[in-house]
Amino acid sequence: MDYFLIIVGAILIIAGILGCFLPVLPGPPISYLGILLLHFTQRAEFSLEFLLFFGIAVLLVQVLDYFVPIWGTKKFGGGSRGAWGSAFGVIAGLFILPPWGIIIFPFLGAVIGELSDGKPLTLAVKGGLGAFLGFLVGVLFKLALSLVLAYFFFKNVAFFIWQALS
């Protein structure tokens, strides 16, 4: 049973890393499931503090992933309409043209929101650029966390393999 959990866990870790780029897969939660499967084997054990820390980190990164594009819009001079447009763009992008929609629609939503507020095209595009950069920051957060979880997973699996071969 341990081998099955390790194999499924490894698949989840890899899928979690891919999920950082593909919005249809929630990357860090999938990677965290891989860690949990390894924890439930007799080959590795993570402390409660480790599991709670990374569980909270996964939750935080997932929540931030939805708000960072909105923050980016505001940071680049976008107003509340641009931020709302970016938020609607994130939601629309999940369903329209995935995975590219999650990149394109926050930008377009912010631009449309800013234009509807009477801002000139150059300022509207600047707000859209902020939404796009916010999306990239969210991807980097997710990727960093998923890679850290992958490190702990494969470090423990490698140690188990090394012990088995010794």
Phi, psi and omega in degrees: 000324179300318181296320178299313180296322179294317180294313178296320177299318179296320177298318179294321178299314179294317178297325178296321177293317177297325180294345176291336182254336181254110186294348178284345178245125176282096189309295184301319177297325178293317177299320180296323175298323176299318177297316180297320178297318177296323179298325183278002172272172175267006183266340181211149177218127178257147181289160177299321179298317178301310182295319179292316180302309183286331174297316178292320179298318178298314179299315180297314181295322179295318179293315180299328182300331179274336184260340182295320176299325178293317178298318179299321178300312181293322182297328181267022174094003178285151180264194183294325178293322176294320178295317177294321177298320177296318179297315177295325178296322177299314181294314179298320182296337176293332186250335183253122178057041178297148357274352185291333181300325181290342177268316187283314190290326173299321177297308181297319179299318179294318179297313180297318178299317180292320178295323179291343178270004177085012180280150177293159184305320182297319178289325179295318179293324178298317176297322177295322177297320177299321178296317180296316179295324175299320176299315180297321177298318177300318178298318180295319176301312182297316181296316180301313181295317180295324178291323176296316178297321177297320178301310181295323179297304186288333174297315180291322179292318178297320178296318178299315180296317180299318178295321181293327181277342183280000000 
